[in-house]
């Protein structure tokens, strides 16, 4: 009875398995338009730490955190009483060197006149020696006086050169150095921006090793994000992007690509991109924002992404539907967006491809449309 029942069941079984139902789409000519977004936090265009160049007591501190400052605006004034006293001493020393130079110059002139006189006396004596009017000893005496006059002139000249050269230069350098120190007592902002940090109060002693202030330039803000290797080649420095700020959803800002990183981020295959945008006064550093740009590929054959099946060998294939059957074709793919992909080779325009149940299909399988 069991055998008879089994044979009866086999006789009731259908001869063919039901066909898989698929949807199809025709490959068409076109270009891939890809929209690229990346998010990040707005940061100042640049931030400068302001240091004191000299140590001293701060007599005046003119700004606080949150204040807007302009380039060249006074931030701190350091007491200069001691420096002013040092300057007076240095200027007096320089004046003394100048007076000494005047005196030595007078001595040089006197030595020059004495040398000229000794030279004339020697030449006259030498001439008279030939006529036997003077003796050899008188000529020798004239030679000695000439030599002494030359030595005196050389010594006075060197002394004058020393005083007016290195001596006076050192004295004047000391004066200039103290003047520079006095100028360094006035600390100004190197840029226009907002004070973000303050570490000095009136009466405190300034340090040259730690910053007194931090000033951030927020007239222009930066947004940094990471872009895939597929998209980074489509963007260049100077390119325009659209920036939306989460805190101001109704506003849109025009951004400009300032930097495209030449080395991938630590995650790999993603490259840092920096966008700057002008601050209209409502943007604050620290706000989250999103930059968007789009690019258009070259003409080619486009199909829906759902038609692509990834093979185990790393290649991709699609199933072309003809006369109720599917035929597998290996294809080379190009750029893609969220819905379509470009087929570089392996498929022609108007080929009909399956776009549903692709993972269940096999080459030569009959399907229902």
PLY file of the C-alpha trace (Angstrom):
ply
format ascii 1.0
element vertex 369
property float x
property float y
property float z
element edge 368
property int vertex1
property int vertex2
end_header
0.00 0.00 0.00
2.91 2.39 0.78
4.43 1.73 -2.61
1.16 2.33 -4.36
0.68 5.57 -2.43
4.18 6.81 -3.35
3.60 6.07 -7.01
0.33 7.96 -6.85
2.03 11.00 -5.34
4.72 10.98 -8.03
2.06 10.91 -10.67
0.49 14.04 -9.18
3.79 16.04 -9.08
4.26 18.72 -11.77
6.67 17.93 -14.60
8.49 21.36 -14.41
9.45 23.72 -11.59
7.72 27.15 -11.76
9.67 29.86 -13.60
11.26 32.71 -11.59
9.53 35.98 -12.22
11.84 38.90 -13.05
11.47 42.54 -13.86
13.56 43.95 -16.68
14.97 47.28 -17.76
16.58 48.33 -21.01
20.16 49.57 -20.99
20.26 53.14 -22.23
22.79 55.75 -23.24
23.51 58.52 -20.78
25.88 59.96 -18.20
26.26 59.19 -14.54
25.44 62.17 -12.33
26.79 61.58 -8.85
26.04 63.66 -5.78
28.72 63.64 -3.09
28.19 64.72 0.51
30.56 64.94 3.45
29.99 66.30 6.92
32.18 67.92 9.50
32.54 70.69 12.04
33.18 74.33 11.18
36.54 75.54 12.49
38.25 78.95 12.32
40.25 79.77 9.21
43.28 79.91 11.48
44.04 80.50 15.14
47.03 82.44 16.43
48.57 82.16 19.88
49.91 85.53 21.06
53.13 85.37 23.09
55.05 88.05 24.94
58.57 88.64 23.60
59.78 90.00 26.94
58.95 89.34 30.55
57.53 92.16 32.60
54.58 93.37 34.60
51.37 93.83 32.60
50.09 97.31 33.33
47.13 97.16 30.92
45.03 94.32 29.50
42.46 95.63 27.04
40.47 92.59 25.87
38.72 89.51 27.19
37.44 86.21 25.81
34.75 86.78 23.17
35.93 90.27 22.22
36.44 91.04 18.55
39.82 92.56 17.75
41.46 94.02 14.68
44.97 93.39 13.45
47.33 95.76 15.27
44.96 96.42 18.16
46.55 96.74 21.60
46.10 93.67 23.81
48.64 94.13 26.63
50.98 96.90 27.73
54.05 95.87 29.75
55.71 98.28 32.17
58.83 99.93 30.65
60.26 101.98 33.55
63.35 99.77 33.85
63.84 99.63 30.09
63.58 103.42 29.82
66.32 103.75 32.45
68.51 101.28 30.56
67.91 103.23 27.36
69.05 106.47 29.00
72.28 104.80 30.15
72.91 103.26 26.72
72.29 106.56 24.93
74.69 108.33 27.30
77.33 105.68 26.61
76.85 106.06 22.88
77.18 109.83 23.20
80.42 109.36 25.19
81.82 107.17 22.43
80.88 109.85 19.92
82.68 112.54 21.94
85.74 110.33 22.21
85.67 109.82 18.45
85.74 113.60 17.96
88.78 113.94 20.20
90.61 111.08 18.51
89.83 112.55 15.12
91.51 115.79 16.20
94.55 113.77 17.27
94.63 112.06 13.89
94.67 115.43 12.17
97.53 116.62 14.37
99.49 113.43 13.69
98.93 113.88 9.97
100.33 117.42 10.06
103.35 116.26 12.09
103.95 113.47 9.58
103.85 115.90 6.66
106.31 118.20 8.43
108.69 115.34 9.25
108.50 114.16 5.66
109.43 117.62 4.32
112.27 117.95 6.82
113.68 114.57 5.84
113.54 115.32 2.13
115.21 118.72 2.62
117.93 117.24 4.80
118.60 114.49 2.28
119.00 117.10 -0.48
121.43 119.17 1.61
123.48 116.06 2.40
124.45 115.80 -1.27
125.87 119.34 -1.12
127.75 118.61 2.15
125.72 121.28 3.99
124.40 118.76 6.57
125.99 115.68 8.04
124.86 112.05 7.91
123.91 112.17 11.57
121.49 115.02 10.86
119.87 112.94 8.09
119.63 109.98 10.45
117.93 112.21 13.01
115.43 113.40 10.38
114.73 109.76 9.43
114.06 108.86 13.06
111.64 111.74 13.48
109.86 110.72 10.25
109.51 107.14 11.47
108.11 108.31 14.79
105.64 110.58 13.03
104.47 107.69 10.82
104.00 105.46 13.87
102.04 108.17 15.71
99.82 108.75 12.70
99.18 105.01 12.21
98.32 104.53 15.90
95.92 107.46 16.00
94.27 106.31 12.76
93.72 102.80 14.10
92.35 104.19 17.34
89.90 106.35 15.41
88.80 103.43 13.26
88.24 101.28 16.35
86.19 103.92 18.11
84.11 104.89 15.10
83.82 101.25 13.96
83.22 98.50 16.49
83.12 100.79 19.54
80.47 103.14 18.23
78.60 100.27 16.52
78.36 98.36 19.80
77.12 101.42 21.65
74.50 102.16 18.99
73.49 98.48 18.82
72.85 98.48 22.56
70.64 101.55 22.17
68.71 99.94 19.32
68.33 96.67 21.24
66.74 98.43 24.20
64.45 100.37 21.87
63.31 97.07 20.35
62.67 95.71 23.83
60.56 98.76 24.61
58.59 98.28 21.40
58.06 94.63 22.37
56.40 95.80 25.56
53.37 96.76 23.47
51.61 93.51 22.49
49.11 93.77 19.64
46.90 91.30 17.81
48.56 89.88 14.68
45.20 89.19 13.02
41.59 90.30 13.10
39.30 87.87 14.85
37.79 86.84 18.18
39.68 86.31 21.43
39.17 82.66 22.38
41.57 82.39 25.31
43.16 84.77 27.83
45.92 83.92 30.32
47.03 87.32 31.68
45.62 89.87 34.11
46.83 93.38 34.98
49.68 93.24 37.48
50.83 89.76 36.51
54.26 89.03 35.03
54.20 87.98 31.40
55.82 84.74 30.33
57.57 84.25 27.02
56.93 80.48 27.03
53.13 80.34 27.32
50.57 82.25 25.22
48.85 85.29 26.66
45.92 85.09 24.24
44.49 82.99 21.43
42.83 84.85 18.58
40.74 83.01 15.96
40.00 84.33 12.49
36.30 83.53 12.00
35.66 85.79 9.03
36.23 82.63 7.03
35.43 79.18 8.39
36.66 75.78 7.28
34.86 72.49 6.92
36.91 69.31 6.63
35.58 65.93 5.55
36.67 62.76 3.80
35.87 61.91 0.18
36.20 58.49 -1.46
38.94 57.79 -3.97
36.29 57.55 -6.69
35.08 61.08 -6.01
38.29 62.84 -4.95
39.61 62.74 -8.52
36.55 64.71 -9.60
37.17 67.67 -7.32
39.97 70.24 -7.48
41.25 73.17 -5.45
39.06 76.17 -6.23
36.01 74.03 -7.00
32.66 75.25 -5.72
30.52 73.29 -3.28
27.27 73.95 -1.48
27.38 74.04 2.33
24.38 73.61 4.62
24.65 74.21 8.37
22.58 72.07 10.71
21.81 74.97 13.03
20.60 77.13 10.11
18.64 74.69 7.91
17.07 77.44 5.80
20.42 78.92 4.81
22.79 77.75 2.11
26.39 78.89 1.77
28.73 78.88 -1.20
31.93 77.06 -0.31
35.24 76.79 -2.11
37.61 73.84 -2.03
40.81 75.05 -0.38
42.74 71.81 -0.08
42.57 68.24 -1.36
44.70 65.89 0.70
47.32 63.99 -1.34
47.38 61.09 1.13
44.42 58.96 2.18
43.07 59.18 5.72
43.84 56.48 8.26
40.74 54.56 7.20
42.14 54.17 3.68
40.53 54.93 0.32
39.17 58.21 1.69
40.96 61.52 1.25
40.62 64.69 3.36
39.05 67.70 1.64
38.95 71.19 3.18
36.27 73.70 2.16
36.19 77.33 3.27
33.18 79.65 3.36
32.68 83.25 4.30
30.98 83.94 7.60
27.89 86.11 7.31
27.98 86.74 11.05
25.62 83.94 11.97
28.07 81.08 11.74
29.96 79.93 14.81
33.02 77.75 15.02
31.94 74.33 16.24
28.69 74.15 14.27
28.15 70.96 12.27
27.70 71.33 8.53
27.51 69.34 5.31
29.18 70.07 1.99
27.70 68.82 -1.28
28.90 68.76 -4.85
28.04 66.78 -7.95
29.93 65.58 -10.99
28.88 64.17 -14.35
30.66 61.29 -16.05
31.28 60.66 -19.74
28.72 59.27 -22.18
28.16 55.53 -21.85
25.72 52.68 -21.34
23.74 52.89 -18.11
21.77 50.20 -16.25
20.11 50.06 -12.81
22.40 49.02 -9.95
19.93 46.25 -9.09
20.88 44.46 -12.33
24.47 43.82 -11.21
25.54 40.54 -9.62
28.97 40.36 -7.99
30.80 37.14 -8.81
33.18 35.23 -6.59
36.10 36.01 -8.89
35.69 39.73 -8.23
34.07 40.42 -11.58
30.50 41.60 -12.11
27.84 40.18 -14.38
24.31 40.95 -15.57
21.56 38.74 -17.01
20.32 39.71 -20.45
16.73 38.58 -21.02
15.84 37.32 -24.50
12.85 35.19 -25.48
12.03 34.14 -21.94
15.57 33.11 -21.02
18.40 34.85 -19.18
21.97 34.83 -20.43
24.81 35.78 -18.07
27.30 38.36 -19.31
30.45 39.48 -17.59
30.70 43.28 -17.65
33.23 45.95 -16.76
31.70 48.69 -14.66
32.53 52.37 -14.42
31.26 55.14 -12.13
27.95 54.80 -10.35
25.47 56.76 -8.31
22.74 55.69 -5.92
20.57 54.14 -8.65
22.60 53.51 -11.82
26.01 52.32 -12.96
27.89 52.78 -16.20
28.83 49.66 -18.16
32.17 50.14 -19.89
32.10 46.88 -21.82
29.98 43.74 -22.16
26.59 45.33 -22.83
24.97 47.38 -25.55
22.27 50.01 -25.63
18.73 48.52 -25.62
19.83 45.18 -24.16
17.17 44.13 -21.69
18.55 43.11 -18.29
16.93 41.52 -15.26
16.63 43.88 -12.29
14.90 41.62 -9.76
15.69 38.21 -8.24
19.17 38.52 -9.80
20.87 36.46 -7.10
18.58 33.50 -7.90
19.29 33.44 -11.64
21.66 31.24 -13.61
22.80 31.29 -17.20
20.18 29.80 -19.57
17.40 29.76 -17.02
13.85 30.34 -18.27
12.08 33.21 -16.54
8.67 34.78 -16.44
8.30 38.48 -17.14
0 1
1 2
2 3
3 4
4 5
5 6
6 7
7 8
8 9
9 10
10 11
11 12
12 13
13 14
14 15
15 16
16 17
17 18
18 19
19 20
20 21
21 22
22 23
23 24
24 25
25 26
26 27
27 28
28 29
29 30
30 31
31 32
32 33
33 34
34 35
35 36
36 37
37 38
38 39
39 40
40 41
41 42
42 43
43 44
44 45
45 46
46 47
47 48
48 49
49 50
50 51
51 52
52 53
53 54
54 55
55 56
56 57
57 58
58 59
59 60
60 61
61 62
62 63
63 64
64 65
65 66
66 67
67 68
68 69
69 70
70 71
71 72
72 73
73 74
74 75
75 76
76 77
77 78
78 79
79 80
80 81
81 82
82 83
83 84
84 85
85 86
86 87
87 88
88 89
89 90
90 91
91 92
92 93
93 94
94 95
95 96
96 97
97 98
98 99
99 100
100 101
101 102
102 103
103 104
104 105
105 106
106 107
107 108
108 109
109 110
110 111
111 112
112 113
113 114
114 115
115 116
116 117
117 118
118 119
119 120
120 121
121 122
122 123
123 124
124 125
125 126
126 127
127 128
128 129
129 130
130 131
131 132
132 133
133 134
134 135
135 136
136 137
137 138
138 139
139 140
140 141
141 142
142 143
143 144
144 145
145 146
146 147
147 148
148 149
149 150
150 151
151 152
152 153
153 154
154 155
155 156
156 157
157 158
158 159
159 160
160 161
161 162
162 163
163 164
164 165
165 166
166 167
167 168
168 169
169 170
170 171
171 172
172 173
173 174
174 175
175 176
176 177
177 178
178 179
179 180
180 181
181 182
182 183
183 184
184 185
185 186
186 187
187 188
188 189
189 190
190 191
191 192
192 193
193 194
194 195
195 196
196 197
197 198
198 199
199 200
200 201
201 202
202 203
203 204
204 205
205 206
206 207
207 208
208 209
209 210
210 211
211 212
212 213
213 214
214 215
215 216
216 217
217 218
218 219
219 220
220 221
221 222
222 223
223 224
224 225
225 226
226 227
227 228
228 229
229 230
230 231
231 232
232 233
233 234
234 235
235 236
236 237
237 238
238 239
239 240
240 241
241 242
242 243
243 244
244 245
245 246
246 247
247 248
248 249
249 250
250 251
251 252
252 253
253 254
254 255
255 256
256 257
257 258
258 259
259 260
260 261
261 262
262 263
263 264
264 265
265 266
266 267
267 268
268 269
269 270
270 271
271 272
272 273
273 274
274 275
275 276
276 277
277 278
278 279
279 280
280 281
281 282
282 283
283 284
284 285
285 286
286 287
287 288
288 289
289 290
290 291
291 292
292 293
293 294
294 295
295 296
296 297
297 298
298 299
299 300
300 301
301 302
302 303
303 304
304 305
305 306
306 307
307 308
308 309
309 310
310 311
311 312
312 313
313 314
314 315
315 316
316 317
317 318
318 319
319 320
320 321
321 322
322 323
323 324
324 325
325 326
326 327
327 328
328 329
329 330
330 331
331 332
332 333
333 334
334 335
335 336
336 337
337 338
338 339
339 340
340 341
341 342
342 343
343 344
344 345
345 346
346 347
347 348
348 349
349 350
350 351
351 352
352 353
353 354
354 355
355 356
356 357
357 358
358 359
359 360
360 361
361 362
362 363
363 364
364 365
365 366
366 367
367 368
